[in-house]
Amino acid sequence: MIANASRVHAVAAASRRAALGAVRLAPGRAPTRALATSRSSSSASSATASGAKSRRPQVPPALARAGRSVYNFFRTGGQVGVVLFGVSVGGLILYALGDDLFSSKSPNNVYTTTVERLRNVTAVTSLLGTEFKGLMDVDGERHRRARHVPHTITETAPGHFAMKMRFYIKAADRGIGKVDAKLARVDGGDWEYQKMTVEVHLLDGTVRKLRVV
């Protein structure tokens, strides 16, 4: 009987050890299950993301090409607009300069015409001769730099304009004359002389005032 009791105790002890071993082994298996769970979660997330990407609306190729064409059209149109604007401004400037320099109504051309007209006035040529030259300023050096004859233009009435002009004529061996001219013009017409005087200063100190017009 003693031997049987010993065997019973040995079996019971072995059963307890086996149970304790199973309990100790159970916590060690938990990380494996957690790792498997995390892997399955990441796989599910990747699948969800790829599914979301596949569900995004795709732009048809024809519509994309049309959008690019519209963009290029407006970009090119803007550049052309800038070029046309620059050409227009340049044209206006050239027109204004050409009108001032070459138009028969421009002050500079009126000045040139008046100098030539004075060469045919006997009262002037008897004092200064016919070889005098026109000066826009009494100082010859300043005249070389001058581009516009001194003048003023005012509108006396709608479409009616008046111009005052002063310049000089000089004969190196005789003297110098100061010319004051008043002209009038109706819109669209030519300038007409209203009054013109010449104040001549001769080299001998003589001063003569002439009424030309």
matplotlib code that plots the C-alpha trace (Angstrom):
import matplotlib.pyplot as plt

x = [0.0, 2.8, 4.2, 0.9, 0.6, 4.0, 3.0, -0.1, 1.8, 4.4, 1.6, 0.0, 3.2, 3.9, 0.4, 1.0, 4.3, 2.7, -0.1, 2.4, 4.4, 1.3, 0.5, 4.1, 4.0, 0.7, 2.1, 5.0, 2.5, 0.8, 3.4, 3.1, -0.7, -0.1, 2.4, 0.1, -2.7, -0.5, 0.5, -3.1, -4.0, -1.2, -2.2, -5.8, -4.7, -2.6, -5.5, -7.8, -5.3, -4.9, -8.6, -9.0, -6.5, -8.2, -11.5, -10.1, -11.7, -9.5, -9.3, -10.0, -6.9, -8.9, -10.0, -6.4, -5.2, -7.9, -6.9, -3.3, -4.4, -6.5, -3.6, -1.1, -3.6, -4.0, -0.3, 0.6, -2.3, -1.0, 2.5, 1.1, -1.0, 2.1, 3.9, 0.9, 0.7, 4.3, 4.0, 1.0, 2.8, 5.8, 3.7, 2.0, 5.3, 6.7, 3.5, 3.8, 7.5, 6.8, 3.9, 6.1, 9.1, 7.6, 4.1, 3.7, 1.8, 4.5, 6.2, 9.6, 8.4, 6.7, 10.0, 11.9, 9.3, 9.4, 13.2, 13.0, 10.1, 12.3, 14.9, 12.4, 11.6, 13.5, 13.5, 15.3, 17.7, 18.8, 20.1, 21.2, 21.6, 20.3, 22.9, 21.7, 20.9, 18.0, 18.7, 16.3, 18.3, 20.4, 23.4, 24.6, 26.0, 22.7, 21.0, 23.0, 21.6, 18.0, 15.5, 12.3, 11.8, 10.4, 6.7, 3.3, 0.0, -3.4, -7.0, -8.8, -12.1, -13.3, -11.3, -9.4, -5.7, -3.1, 0.6, 3.4, 6.9, 10.3, 13.6, 16.6, 18.3, 22.0, 24.4, 27.9, 29.3, 26.2, 24.3, 21.4, 17.6, 15.0, 11.8, 8.4, 5.6, 1.9, 0.0, -3.6, -5.1, -8.6, -8.7, -7.6, -6.2, -2.7, -1.1, -1.6, 0.6, -1.3, 1.7, 5.5, 8.1, 11.9, 14.2, 17.6, 20.7, 23.6, 27.2, 27.6, 25.1, 22.1, 18.8, 16.0, 12.4, 10.6, 7.0, 7.0, 3.3]
y = [0.0, 2.3, 1.7, 2.4, 5.7, 6.7, 6.1, 8.1, 11.1, 10.8, 10.9, 13.8, 15.7, 15.0, 16.3, 19.5, 20.1, 19.5, 22.0, 24.6, 24.1, 24.7, 27.8, 29.2, 28.4, 30.2, 33.8, 33.1, 32.4, 35.8, 37.9, 35.4, 36.0, 39.8, 39.9, 37.9, 40.4, 43.4, 41.9, 41.2, 44.8, 46.3, 44.1, 45.2, 48.9, 48.4, 46.8, 49.6, 52.3, 50.6, 50.2, 54.0, 54.8, 52.6, 54.3, 57.9, 59.4, 59.1, 62.1, 61.0, 61.5, 63.7, 66.0, 66.3, 67.2, 69.8, 71.4, 71.6, 73.1, 75.8, 76.6, 77.0, 79.1, 81.6, 81.7, 82.3, 84.8, 86.8, 87.0, 88.1, 90.8, 92.2, 92.4, 94.1, 96.6, 97.4, 97.8, 100.1, 102.4, 102.5, 103.4, 106.2, 107.6, 107.4, 109.0, 111.9, 112.4, 112.2, 114.6, 117.1, 116.8, 116.3, 117.8, 121.2, 122.4, 121.6, 124.6, 123.5, 123.5, 126.9, 128.2, 126.9, 128.4, 131.7, 132.0, 131.4, 133.9, 136.6, 136.2, 137.7, 140.8, 143.8, 145.6, 142.7, 141.9, 145.6, 145.3, 141.7, 140.6, 137.2, 134.9, 135.1, 131.8, 131.0, 130.3, 128.9, 130.7, 133.8, 131.6, 129.6, 126.8, 126.4, 126.4, 123.3, 121.4, 122.7, 120.6, 122.6, 126.3, 128.2, 128.6, 128.5, 127.3, 128.2, 127.4, 130.7, 129.1, 125.6, 124.5, 127.8, 128.0, 130.8, 130.3, 132.7, 132.0, 133.7, 132.9, 134.7, 135.4, 136.2, 137.5, 137.1, 140.3, 142.5, 141.7, 139.8, 140.0, 138.9, 137.6, 137.5, 135.9, 135.4, 132.9, 131.5, 128.3, 126.8, 123.1, 121.2, 124.3, 125.7, 128.4, 131.9, 134.9, 137.5, 139.6, 139.4, 141.9, 141.8, 143.8, 144.1, 144.9, 145.8, 145.5, 149.3, 149.5, 150.6, 149.0, 148.9, 147.6, 146.3, 145.2, 142.5, 141.3]
z = [0.0, 0.8, -2.7, -4.3, -2.4, -3.5, -7.1, -6.7, -5.3, -8.1, -10.8, -9.1, -8.9, -12.6, -13.5, -11.6, -13.3, -16.7, -15.8, -14.7, -17.8, -20.0, -18.0, -18.5, -22.2, -22.9, -22.4, -24.8, -27.6, -27.3, -29.3, -32.2, -32.4, -32.0, -34.8, -37.0, -36.2, -37.0, -40.3, -41.3, -40.3, -42.5, -45.4, -45.0, -44.9, -48.1, -49.8, -48.7, -50.0, -53.3, -53.6, -52.9, -55.6, -58.1, -57.3, -58.1, -61.3, -64.3, -66.7, -70.3, -72.5, -75.0, -72.2, -70.9, -74.4, -74.8, -71.4, -72.5, -75.9, -74.1, -71.8, -74.6, -76.6, -73.8, -73.0, -76.7, -77.0, -74.0, -75.5, -78.9, -77.0, -75.4, -78.7, -80.4, -77.6, -77.9, -81.7, -81.3, -78.8, -81.0, -84.0, -82.2, -81.1, -84.7, -86.0, -83.6, -84.4, -88.1, -87.9, -86.0, -88.3, -91.7, -91.7, -93.4, -90.4, -87.8, -86.1, -87.4, -91.0, -90.5, -89.1, -92.2, -94.6, -92.8, -93.0, -96.8, -97.1, -95.4, -98.1, -100.5, -98.3, -99.6, -96.2, -94.6, -97.4, -97.6, -94.1, -93.7, -97.4, -98.6, -97.1, -93.5, -91.7, -89.3, -85.6, -83.1, -80.4, -80.5, -79.3, -82.3, -80.1, -78.4, -81.8, -82.8, -79.9, -80.3, -82.1, -81.8, -82.5, -79.5, -79.9, -78.1, -79.5, -78.0, -79.0, -79.3, -80.2, -80.9, -83.9, -84.1, -83.1, -82.7, -82.6, -81.5, -82.6, -82.1, -83.8, -85.2, -88.5, -88.6, -91.2, -89.9, -91.6, -91.0, -87.9, -86.4, -86.5, -84.0, -85.7, -83.9, -85.8, -85.0, -87.1, -87.0, -88.3, -88.6, -87.7, -90.8, -92.6, -93.0, -90.8, -92.0, -91.0, -88.9, -87.9, -88.3, -87.2, -87.5, -85.1, -86.7, -84.8, -87.1, -86.3, -86.2, -83.4, -85.5, -84.5, -87.1, -86.4, -89.5, -89.9, -92.5, -92.2]

ax = plt.figure().add_subplot(projection="3d")
ax.plot(x, y, z, "-o")
ax.set_aspect("equal")
plt.show()
